Amino acid sequence: MQKMKEIDAAAHQWLEQMAPNTWVRAFFSTFPKCDVLLNNNCEVFNKDILEARELPILSMLERIKNQIMTRHYDKQKEAENFARTFCPKTRNFFFKNVEFANICYATPAG
């Protein structure tokens, strides 16, 4: 805070008026507010290993390792095939919205 006061007194004064739990990282909660991403990752992983789950443990782990390595290799090759700023999924999403925007018209409200 002393360094901030030396750099910008107005910013220092503004922060002093606020409660520390609103801007100090030590007071931030590390508890996730939403577990959707975790659930989605678990569902995708469980779907991918569905056939491997019925194998004996060592065979199951070997199958999962091969699936992960194959997926990583395929994604790497897919990334090498496009030399643009957007990946294919993002580009498709963008162009779909561009087509939708072509049918939108601005009308005056008065």
N, CA, C and O atoms as CSV, one atom per row, in Angstrom:
chain,resi,resn,atom,element,x,y,z
A,1,MET,N,N,0.837,-1.192,0.000
A,1,MET,CA,C,0.000,0.000,0.000
A,1,MET,C,C,0.879,1.252,0.000
A,1,MET,O,O,0.523,2.270,-0.592
A,2,GLN,N,N,2.033,1.163,0.673
A,2,GLN,CA,C,2.917,2.335,0.703
A,2,GLN,C,C,3.448,2.637,-0.695
A,2,GLN,O,O,3.542,3.802,-1.084
A,3,LYS,N,N,3.798,1.592,-1.457
A,3,LYS,CA,C,4.265,1.795,-2.831
A,3,LYS,C,C,3.172,2.414,-3.684
A,3,LYS,O,O,3.434,3.287,-4.511
A,4,MET,N,N,1.933,1.951,-3.473
A,4,MET,CA,C,0.824,2.515,-4.235
A,4,MET,C,C,0.625,3.977,-3.881
A,4,MET,O,O,0.333,4.799,-4.750
A,5,LYS,N,N,0.782,4.298,-2.613
A,5,LYS,CA,C,0.607,5.689,-2.178
A,5,LYS,C,C,1.643,6.585,-2.846
A,5,LYS,O,O,1.346,7.720,-3.218
A,6,GLU,N,N,2.880,6.058,-2.998
A,6,GLU,CA,C,3.934,6.830,-3.658
A,6,GLU,C,C,3.646,7.017,-5.139
A,6,GLU,O,O,3.951,8.066,-5.705
A,7,ILE,N,N,3.057,5.998,-5.771
A,7,ILE,CA,C,2.781,6.065,-7.206
A,7,ILE,C,C,1.540,6.899,-7.493
A,7,ILE,O,O,1.556,7.787,-8.346
A,8,ASP,N,N,0.453,6.598,-6.764
A,8,ASP,CA,C,-0.820,7.276,-7.033
A,8,ASP,C,C,-1.589,7.450,-5.722
A,8,ASP,O,O,-2.201,6.506,-5.222
A,9,ALA,N,N,-1.551,8.630,-5.188
A,9,ALA,CA,C,-2.191,8.907,-3.898
A,9,ALA,C,C,-3.708,8.755,-3.985
A,9,ALA,O,O,-4.340,8.313,-3.026
A,10,ALA,N,N,-4.298,9.117,-5.123
A,10,ALA,CA,C,-5.755,9.021,-5.281
A,10,ALA,C,C,-6.200,7.557,-5.258
A,10,ALA,O,O,-7.218,7.232,-4.646
A,11,ALA,N,N,-5.460,6.685,-5.910
A,11,ALA,CA,C,-5.791,5.261,-5.912
A,11,ALA,C,C,-5.666,4.697,-4.509
A,11,ALA,O,O,-6.500,3.897,-4.086
A,12,HIS,N,N,-4.628,5.105,-3.781
A,12,HIS,CA,C,-4.432,4.661,-2.398
A,12,HIS,C,C,-5.602,5.091,-1.522
A,12,HIS,O,O,-6.116,4.302,-0.729
A,13,GLN,N,N,-6.014,6.333,-1.667
A,13,GLN,CA,C,-7.141,6.844,-0.887
A,13,GLN,C,C,-8.434,6.094,-1.216
A,13,GLN,O,O,-9.218,5.774,-0.322
A,14,TRP,N,N,-8.646,5.821,-2.492
A,14,TRP,CA,C,-9.863,5.118,-2.933
A,14,TRP,C,C,-9.917,3.709,-2.335
A,14,TRP,O,O,-10.967,3.268,-1.868
A,15,LEU,N,N,-8.770,3.002,-2.353
A,15,LEU,CA,C,-8.740,1.640,-1.807
A,15,LEU,C,C,-8.897,1.622,-0.294
A,15,LEU,O,O,-9.490,0.692,0.251
A,16,GLU,N,N,-8.386,2.618,0.381
A,16,GLU,CA,C,-8.523,2.661,1.833
A,16,GLU,C,C,-9.970,2.809,2.270
A,16,GLU,O,O,-10.324,2.398,3.376
A,17,GLN,N,N,-10.805,3.382,1.433
A,17,GLN,CA,C,-12.214,3.557,1.760
A,17,GLN,C,C,-13.005,2.261,1.607
A,17,GLN,O,O,-14.103,2.140,2.150
A,18,MET,N,N,-12.463,1.300,0.878
A,18,MET,CA,C,-13.167,0.037,0.625
A,18,MET,C,C,-12.739,-1.023,1.637
A,18,MET,O,O,-11.626,-0.993,2.160
A,19,ALA,N,N,-13.641,-1.950,1.896
A,19,ALA,CA,C,-13.314,-3.060,2.792
A,19,ALA,C,C,-12.272,-3.963,2.128
A,19,ALA,O,O,-12.385,-4.245,0.935
A,20,PRO,N,N,-11.264,-4.421,2.868
A,20,PRO,CA,C,-10.203,-5.247,2.275
A,20,PRO,C,C,-10.714,-6.546,1.649
A,20,PRO,O,O,-10.109,-7.045,0.701
A,21,ASN,N,N,-11.816,-7.100,2.160
A,21,ASN,CA,C,-12.293,-8.369,1.591
A,21,ASN,C,C,-12.848,-8.202,0.184
A,21,ASN,O,O,-13.162,-9.197,-0.468
A,22,THR,N,N,-12.977,-6.971,-0.302
A,22,THR,CA,C,-13.455,-6.758,-1.671
A,22,THR,C,C,-12.322,-6.640,-2.683
A,22,THR,O,O,-12.556,-6.729,-3.888
A,23,TRP,N,N,-11.083,-6.438,-2.196
A,23,TRP,CA,C,-10.001,-6.270,-3.173
A,23,TRP,C,C,-8.698,-6.958,-2.799
A,23,TRP,O,O,-7.798,-7.013,-3.636
A,24,VAL,N,N,-8.548,-7.484,-1.592
A,24,VAL,CA,C,-7.311,-8.160,-1.198
A,24,VAL,C,C,-7.421,-9.643,-1.534
A,24,VAL,O,O,-8.380,-10.304,-1.138
A,25,ARG,N,N,-6.459,-10.153,-2.250
A,25,ARG,CA,C,-6.481,-11.545,-2.705
A,25,ARG,C,C,-6.545,-12.540,-1.542
A,25,ARG,O,O,-7.124,-13.617,-1.686
A,26,ALA,N,N,-5.967,-12.197,-0.410
A,26,ALA,CA,C,-5.968,-13.103,0.736
A,26,ALA,C,C,-7.383,-13.408,1.222
A,26,ALA,O,O,-7.612,-14.451,1.835
A,27,PHE,N,N,-8.327,-12.521,0.959
A,27,PHE,CA,C,-9.702,-12.718,1.401
A,27,PHE,C,C,-10.572,-13.434,0.369
A,27,PHE,O,O,-11.709,-13.798,0.668
A,28,PHE,N,N,-10.049,-13.639,-0.843
A,28,PHE,CA,C,-10.838,-14.280,-1.886
A,28,PHE,C,C,-11.033,-15.753,-1.566
A,28,PHE,O,O,-10.134,-16.409,-1.040
A,29,SER,N,N,-12.202,-16.264,-1.884
A,29,SER,CA,C,-12.495,-17.673,-1.662
A,29,SER,C,C,-11.958,-18.509,-2.818
A,29,SER,O,O,-12.083,-18.135,-3.984
A,30,THR,N,N,-11.365,-19.634,-2.479
A,30,THR,CA,C,-10.887,-20.541,-3.529
A,30,THR,C,C,-11.941,-21.590,-3.860
A,30,THR,O,O,-11.736,-22.430,-4.736
A,31,PHE,N,N,-13.067,-21.540,-3.160
A,31,PHE,CA,C,-14.144,-22.493,-3.403
A,31,PHE,C,C,-14.815,-22.174,-4.730
A,31,PHE,O,O,-15.231,-21.034,-4.937
A,32,PRO,N,N,-14.939,-23.153,-5.652
A,32,PRO,CA,C,-15.558,-22.866,-6.951
A,32,PRO,C,C,-17.033,-22.512,-6.804
A,32,PRO,O,O,-17.745,-23.099,-5.989
A,33,LYS,N,N,-17.475,-21.565,-7.584
A,33,LYS,CA,C,-18.876,-21.135,-7.537
A,33,LYS,C,C,-19.769,-22.030,-8.392
A,33,LYS,O,O,-20.985,-22.062,-8.202
A,34,CYS,N,N,-19.171,-22.750,-9.327
A,34,CYS,CA,C,-19.954,-23.589,-10.226
A,34,CYS,C,C,-19.142,-24.842,-10.549
A,34,CYS,O,O,-17.942,-24.753,-10.810
A,35,ASP,N,N,-19.782,-25.995,-10.531
A,35,ASP,CA,C,-19.063,-27.237,-10.816
A,35,ASP,C,C,-19.429,-27.806,-12.179
A,35,ASP,O,O,-19.207,-28.991,-12.427
A,36,VAL,N,N,-19.981,-26.992,-13.061
A,36,VAL,CA,C,-20.405,-27.464,-14.380
A,36,VAL,C,C,-19.210,-27.966,-15.179
A,36,VAL,O,O,-19.281,-29.024,-15.805
A,37,LEU,N,N,-18.116,-27.216,-15.163
A,37,LEU,CA,C,-16.942,-27.609,-15.931
A,37,LEU,C,C,-16.401,-28.949,-15.443
A,37,LEU,O,O,-16.045,-29.811,-16.247
A,38,LEU,N,N,-16.342,-29.120,-14.135
A,38,LEU,CA,C,-15.864,-30.380,-13.582
A,38,LEU,C,C,-16.777,-31.527,-14.002
A,38,LEU,O,O,-16.300,-32.580,-14.425
A,39,ASN,N,N,-18.086,-31.327,-13.887
A,39,ASN,CA,C,-19.020,-32.375,-14.276
A,39,ASN,C,C,-18.907,-32.691,-15.757
A,39,ASN,O,O,-18.940,-33.859,-16.144
A,40,ASN,N,N,-18.774,-31.675,-16.582
A,40,ASN,CA,C,-18.660,-31.887,-18.014
A,40,ASN,C,C,-17.400,-32.688,-18.330
A,40,ASN,O,O,-17.445,-33.618,-19.136
A,41,ASN,N,N,-16.283,-32.340,-17.708
A,41,ASN,CA,C,-15.038,-33.080,-17.936
A,41,ASN,C,C,-15.178,-34.530,-17.481
A,41,ASN,O,O,-14.697,-35.443,-18.153
A,42,CYS,N,N,-15.828,-34.740,-16.353
A,42,CYS,CA,C,-16.019,-36.107,-15.851
A,42,CYS,C,C,-16.883,-36.919,-16.810
A,42,CYS,O,O,-16.592,-38.085,-17.079
A,43,GLU,N,N,-17.937,-36.307,-17.323
A,43,GLU,CA,C,-18.828,-37.020,-18.241
A,43,GLU,C,C,-18.113,-37.388,-19.527
A,43,GLU,O,O,-18.279,-38.499,-20.032
A,44,VAL,N,N,-17.323,-36.477,-20.060
A,44,VAL,CA,C,-16.580,-36.759,-21.293
A,44,VAL,C,C,-15.561,-37.862,-21.045
A,44,VAL,O,O,-15.419,-38.780,-21.852
A,45,PHE,N,N,-14.853,-37.767,-19.924
A,45,PHE,CA,C,-13.857,-38.793,-19.605
A,45,PHE,C,C,-14.513,-40.160,-19.432
A,45,PHE,O,O,-14.021,-41.160,-19.954
A,46,ASN,N,N,-15.624,-40.199,-18.698
A,46,ASN,CA,C,-16.325,-41.474,-18.493
A,46,ASN,C,C,-16.832,-42.058,-19.799
A,46,ASN,O,O,-16.804,-43.275,-19.983
A,47,LYS,N,N,-17.296,-41.208,-20.711
A,47,LYS,CA,C,-17.757,-41.684,-22.018
A,47,LYS,C,C,-16.581,-42.273,-22.802
A,47,LYS,O,O,-16.718,-43.308,-23.454
A,48,ASP,N,N,-15.431,-41.608,-22.733
A,48,ASP,CA,C,-14.264,-42.070,-23.483
A,48,ASP,C,C,-13.724,-43.400,-22.985
A,48,ASP,O,O,-13.213,-44.195,-23.774
A,49,ILE,N,N,-13.831,-43.651,-21.692
A,49,ILE,CA,C,-13.244,-44.882,-21.151
A,49,ILE,C,C,-14.283,-45.982,-20.954
A,49,ILE,O,O,-14.009,-46.976,-20.281
A,50,LEU,N,N,-15.465,-45.818,-21.529
A,50,LEU,CA,C,-16.553,-46.761,-21.306
A,50,LEU,C,C,-16.150,-48.201,-21.627
A,50,LEU,O,O,-16.399,-49.108,-20.833
A,51,GLU,N,N,-15.533,-48.408,-22.782
A,51,GLU,CA,C,-15.166,-49.780,-23.150
A,51,GLU,C,C,-13.979,-50.284,-22.343
A,51,GLU,O,O,-13.849,-51.488,-22.122
A,52,ALA,N,N,-13.116,-49.381,-21.904
A,52,ALA,CA,C,-11.939,-49.797,-21.133
A,52,ALA,C,C,-12.301,-50.179,-19.707
A,52,ALA,O,O,-11.550,-50.912,-19.064
A,53,ARG,N,N,-13.413,-49.710,-19.204
A,53,ARG,CA,C,-13.787,-49.952,-17.807
A,53,ARG,C,C,-14.073,-51.423,-17.517
A,53,ARG,O,O,-14.015,-51.848,-16.363
A,54,GLU,N,N,-14.376,-52.189,-18.532
A,54,GLU,CA,C,-14.707,-53.599,-18.322
A,54,GLU,C,C,-13.482,-54.502,-18.384
A,54,GLU,O,O,-13.598,-55.713,-18.191
A,55,LEU,N,N,-12.308,-53.932,-18.650
A,55,LEU,CA,C,-11.078,-54.718,-18.746
A,55,LEU,C,C,-10.422,-54.863,-17.378
A,55,LEU,O,O,-10.747,-54.119,-16.453
A,56,PRO,N,N,-9.491,-55.825,-17.241
A,56,PRO,CA,C,-8.693,-55.898,-16.010
A,56,PRO,C,C,-7.900,-54.591,-15.827
A,56,PRO,O,O,-7.685,-53.856,-16.790
A,57,ILE,N,N,-7.478,-54.313,-14.619
A,57,ILE,CA,C,-6.930,-53.000,-14.269
A,57,ILE,C,C,-5.750,-52.580,-15.144
A,57,ILE,O,O,-5.721,-51.444,-15.618
A,58,LEU,N,N,-4.777,-53.466,-15.371
A,58,LEU,CA,C,-3.615,-53.074,-16.183
A,58,LEU,C,C,-4.005,-52.840,-17.638
A,58,LEU,O,O,-3.524,-51.898,-18.268
A,59,SER,N,N,-4.869,-53.688,-18.168
A,59,SER,CA,C,-5.337,-53.509,-19.540
A,59,SER,C,C,-6.165,-52.228,-19.654
A,59,SER,O,O,-6.089,-51.519,-20.658
A,60,MET,N,N,-6.952,-51.939,-18.623
A,60,MET,CA,C,-7.763,-50.728,-18.624
A,60,MET,C,C,-6.864,-49.498,-18.661
A,60,MET,O,O,-7.097,-48.581,-19.448
A,61,LEU,N,N,-5.838,-49.474,-17.815
A,61,LEU,CA,C,-4.937,-48.320,-17.782
A,61,LEU,C,C,-4.179,-48.166,-19.101
A,61,LEU,O,O,-3.963,-47.050,-19.573
A,62,GLU,N,N,-3.780,-49.288,-19.689
A,62,GLU,CA,C,-3.094,-49.241,-20.985
A,62,GLU,C,C,-4.020,-48.689,-22.066
A,62,GLU,O,O,-3.589,-47.884,-22.892
A,63,ARG,N,N,-5.281,-49.107,-22.074
A,63,ARG,CA,C,-6.252,-48.626,-23.057
A,63,ARG,C,C,-6.494,-47.129,-22.884
A,63,ARG,O,O,-6.538,-46.386,-23.865
A,64,ILE,N,N,-6.650,-46.684,-21.628
A,64,ILE,CA,C,-6.876,-45.255,-21.368
A,64,ILE,C,C,-5.666,-44.441,-21.816
A,64,ILE,O,O,-5.815,-43.378,-22.418
A,65,LYS,N,N,-4.460,-44.946,-21.519
A,65,LYS,CA,C,-3.238,-44.253,-21.947
A,65,LYS,C,C,-3.201,-44.131,-23.465
A,65,LYS,O,O,-2.876,-43.068,-23.994
A,66,ASN,N,N,-3.530,-45.206,-24.167
A,66,ASN,CA,C,-3.524,-45.166,-25.634
A,66,ASN,C,C,-4.577,-44.196,-26.168
A,66,ASN,O,O,-4.326,-43.482,-27.139
A,67,GLN,N,N,-5.754,-44.166,-25.539
A,67,GLN,CA,C,-6.798,-43.243,-25.978
A,67,GLN,C,C,-6.365,-41.787,-25.792
A,67,GLN,O,O,-6.596,-40.948,-26.663
A,68,ILE,N,N,-5.741,-41.498,-24.664
A,68,ILE,CA,C,-5.296,-40.125,-24.402
A,68,ILE,C,C,-4.190,-39.729,-25.367
A,68,ILE,O,O,-4.188,-38.615,-25.890
A,69,MET,N,N,-3.246,-40.640,-25.605
A,69,MET,CA,C,-2.161,-40.339,-26.534
A,69,MET,C,C,-2.688,-40.131,-27.945
A,69,MET,O,O,-2.239,-39.225,-28.647
A,70,THR,N,N,-3.637,-40.962,-28.367
A,70,THR,CA,C,-4.228,-40.827,-29.698
A,70,THR,C,C,-4.984,-39.510,-29.826
A,70,THR,O,O,-4.869,-38.822,-30.840
A,71,ARG,N,N,-5.752,-39.162,-28.808
A,71,ARG,CA,C,-6.498,-37.897,-28.831
A,71,ARG,C,C,-5.546,-36.704,-28.907
A,71,ARG,O,O,-5.765,-35.764,-29.671
A,72,HIS,N,N,-4.490,-36.760,-28.104
A,72,HIS,CA,C,-3.522,-35.665,-28.111
A,72,HIS,C,C,-2.880,-35.529,-29.492
A,72,HIS,O,O,-2.749,-34.419,-30.006
A,73,TYR,N,N,-2.484,-36.641,-30.088
A,73,TYR,CA,C,-1.866,-36.615,-31.412
A,73,TYR,C,C,-2.839,-36.078,-32.464
A,73,TYR,O,O,-2.461,-35.256,-33.300
A,74,ASP,N,N,-4.092,-36.543,-32.422
A,74,ASP,CA,C,-5.093,-36.079,-33.391
A,74,ASP,C,C,-5.335,-34.583,-33.263
A,74,ASP,O,O,-5.429,-33.884,-34.272
A,75,LYS,N,N,-5.438,-34.084,-32.037
A,75,LYS,CA,C,-5.661,-32.649,-31.822
A,75,LYS,C,C,-4.461,-31.838,-32.283
A,75,LYS,O,O,-4.618,-30.741,-32.821
A,76,GLN,N,N,-3.266,-32.372,-32.074
A,76,GLN,CA,C,-2.062,-31.677,-32.516
A,76,GLN,C,C,-2.015,-31.592,-34.039
A,76,GLN,O,O,-1.683,-30.545,-34.595
A,77,LYS,N,N,-2.347,-32.690,-34.713
A,77,LYS,CA,C,-2.380,-32.690,-36.178
A,77,LYS,C,C,-3.467,-31.754,-36.700
A,77,LYS,O,O,-3.269,-31.055,-37.693
A,78,GLU,N,N,-4.609,-31.744,-36.029
A,78,GLU,CA,C,-5.706,-30.856,-36.421
A,78,GLU,C,C,-5.281,-29.394,-36.294
A,78,GLU,O,O,-5.634,-28.571,-37.139
A,79,ALA,N,N,-4.527,-29.069,-35.246
A,79,ALA,CA,C,-4.075,-27.699,-35.034
A,79,ALA,C,C,-3.047,-27.286,-36.082
A,79,ALA,O,O,-2.969,-26.112,-36.443
A,80,GLU,N,N,-2.262,-28.236,-36.570
A,80,GLU,CA,C,-1.265,-27.910,-37.585
A,80,GLU,C,C,-1.904,-27.608,-38.936
A,80,GLU,O,O,-1.300,-26.929,-39.766
A,81,ASN,N,N,-3.121,-28.107,-39.166
A,81,ASN,CA,C,-3.770,-27.940,-40.460
A,81,ASN,C,C,-4.377,-26.565,-40.681
A,81,ASN,O,O,-4.693,-26.214,-41.818
A,82,PHE,N,N,-4.544,-25.792,-39.645
A,82,PHE,CA,C,-5.076,-24.453,-39.867
A,82,PHE,C,C,-4.061,-23.430,-39.389
A,82,PHE,O,O,-3.501,-23.537,-38.298
A,83,ALA,N,N,-3.847,-22.455,-40.223
A,83,ALA,CA,C,-2.858,-21.417,-39.931
A,83,ALA,C,C,-3.555,-20.067,-39.840
A,83,ALA,O,O,-3.071,-19.069,-40.375
A,84,ARG,N,N,-4.670,-20.044,-39.175
A,84,ARG,CA,C,-5.418,-18.810,-39.006
A,84,ARG,C,C,-5.446,-18.449,-37.533
A,84,ARG,O,O,-4.897,-19.164,-36.695
A,85,THR,N,N,-6.094,-17.331,-37.225
A,85,THR,CA,C,-6.114,-16.884,-35.842
A,85,THR,C,C,-7.192,-17.588,-35.031
A,85,THR,O,O,-7.123,-17.595,-33.802
A,86,PHE,N,N,-8.206,-18.192,-35.698
A,86,PHE,CA,C,-9.280,-18.877,-34.981
A,86,PHE,C,C,-9.242,-20.366,-35.289
A,86,PHE,O,O,-8.935,-20.764,-36.413
A,87,CYS,N,N,-9.551,-21.185,-34.297
A,87,CYS,CA,C,-9.656,-22.618,-34.541
A,87,CYS,C,C,-10.966,-22.886,-35.301
A,87,CYS,O,O,-11.839,-22.018,-35.325
A,88,PRO,N,N,-11.120,-24.051,-35.913
A,88,PRO,CA,C,-12.295,-24.315,-36.750
A,88,PRO,C,C,-13.631,-24.166,-36.022
A,88,PRO,O,O,-14.572,-23.617,-36.596
A,89,LYS,N,N,-13.744,-24.635,-34.781
A,89,LYS,CA,C,-15.013,-24.529,-34.072
A,89,LYS,C,C,-15.388,-23.076,-33.816
A,89,LYS,O,O,-16.544,-22.687,-33.978
A,90,THR,N,N,-14.407,-22.280,-33.416
A,90,THR,CA,C,-14.665,-20.859,-33.166
A,90,THR,C,C,-15.011,-20.148,-34.465
A,90,THR,O,O,-15.900,-19.297,-34.491
A,91,ARG,N,N,-14.313,-20.493,-35.546
A,91,ARG,CA,C,-14.585,-19.869,-36.841
A,91,ARG,C,C,-15.996,-20.210,-37.314
A,91,ARG,O,O,-16.700,-19.338,-37.823
A,92,ASN,N,N,-16.425,-21.476,-37.154
A,92,ASN,CA,C,-17.784,-21.862,-37.545
A,92,ASN,C,C,-18.827,-21.120,-36.726
A,92,ASN,O,O,-19.835,-20.666,-37.267
A,93,PHE,N,N,-18.593,-20.994,-35.424
A,93,PHE,CA,C,-19.500,-20.249,-34.551
A,93,PHE,C,C,-19.596,-18.796,-34.993
A,93,PHE,O,O,-20.682,-18.216,-35.028
A,94,PHE,N,N,-18.456,-18.219,-35.328
A,94,PHE,CA,C,-18.414,-16.827,-35.771
A,94,PHE,C,C,-19.199,-16.641,-37.064
A,94,PHE,O,O,-20.007,-15.718,-37.165
A,95,PHE,N,N,-18.975,-17.506,-38.056
A,95,PHE,CA,C,-19.663,-17.358,-39.334
A,95,PHE,C,C,-21.165,-17.618,-39.215
A,95,PHE,O,O,-21.952,-17.017,-39.947
A,96,LYS,N,N,-21.571,-18.499,-38.309
A,96,LYS,CA,C,-22.991,-18.716,-38.081
A,96,LYS,C,C,-23.633,-17.430,-37.547
A,96,LYS,O,O,-24.736,-17.066,-37.953
A,97,ASN,N,N,-22.940,-16.753,-36.643
A,97,ASN,CA,C,-23.458,-15.497,-36.103
A,97,ASN,C,C,-23.417,-14.378,-37.136
A,97,ASN,O,O,-24.264,-13.485,-37.110
A,98,VAL,N,N,-22.449,-14.411,-38.041
A,98,VAL,CA,C,-22.399,-13.420,-39.111
A,98,VAL,C,C,-23.620,-13.576,-40.014
A,98,VAL,O,O,-24.236,-12.586,-40.408
A,99,GLU,N,N,-23.967,-14.821,-40.338
A,99,GLU,CA,C,-25.159,-15.054,-41.163
A,99,GLU,C,C,-26.418,-14.587,-40.447
A,99,GLU,O,O,-27.308,-14.005,-41.068
A,100,PHE,N,N,-26.496,-14.837,-39.162
A,100,PHE,CA,C,-27.661,-14.387,-38.378
A,100,PHE,C,C,-27.720,-12.860,-38.342
A,100,PHE,O,O,-28.802,-12.278,-38.417
A,101,ALA,N,N,-26.567,-12.217,-38.228
A,101,ALA,CA,C,-26.534,-10.753,-38.161
A,101,ALA,C,C,-26.974,-10.123,-39.474
A,101,ALA,O,O,-27.435,-8.982,-39.485
A,102,ASN,N,N,-26.839,-10.841,-40.570
A,102,ASN,CA,C,-27.250,-10.291,-41.869
A,102,ASN,C,C,-28.757,-10.087,-41.971
A,102,ASN,O,O,-29.215,-9.299,-42.799
A,103,ILE,N,N,-29.534,-10.781,-41.146
A,103,ILE,CA,C,-30.997,-10.631,-41.221
A,103,ILE,C,C,-31.524,-9.693,-40.140
A,103,ILE,O,O,-32.735,-9.509,-40.015
A,104,CYS,N,N,-30.617,-9.096,-39.356
A,104,CYS,CA,C,-31.041,-8.157,-38.323
A,104,CYS,C,C,-31.018,-6.744,-38.902
A,104,CYS,O,O,-30.091,-6.364,-39.617
A,105,TYR,N,N,-32.041,-5.990,-38.583
A,105,TYR,CA,C,-32.138,-4.613,-39.069
A,105,TYR,C,C,-32.340,-3.664,-37.901
A,105,TYR,O,O,-33.097,-3.958,-36.976
A,106,ALA,N,N,-31.668,-2.537,-37.947
A,106,ALA,CA,C,-31.852,-1.512,-36.934
A,106,ALA,C,C,-33.012,-0.626,-37.356
A,106,ALA,O,O,-33.026,-0.107,-38.473
A,107,THR,N,N,-33.981,-0.450,-36.472
A,107,THR,CA,C,-35.105,0.434,-36.769
A,107,THR,C,C,-35.160,1.522,-35.692
A,107,THR,O,O,-34.938,1.248,-34.512
A,108,PRO,N,N,-35.456,2.740,-36.101
A,108,PRO,CA,C,-35.491,3.832,-35.125
A,108,PRO,C,C,-36.655,3.641,-34.157
A,108,PRO,O,O,-37.712,3.137,-34.538
A,109,ALA,N,N,-36.456,4.043,-32.911
A,109,ALA,CA,C,-37.480,3.886,-31.893
A,109,ALA,C,C,-38.215,5.205,-31.644
A,109,ALA,O,O,-39.083,5.268,-30.773
A,110,GLY,N,N,-37.892,6.225,-32.371
A,110,GLY,CA,C,-38.638,7.473,-32.230
A,110,GLY,C,C,-37.907,8.592,-31.585
A,110,GLY,O,O,-38.460,9.680,-31.426
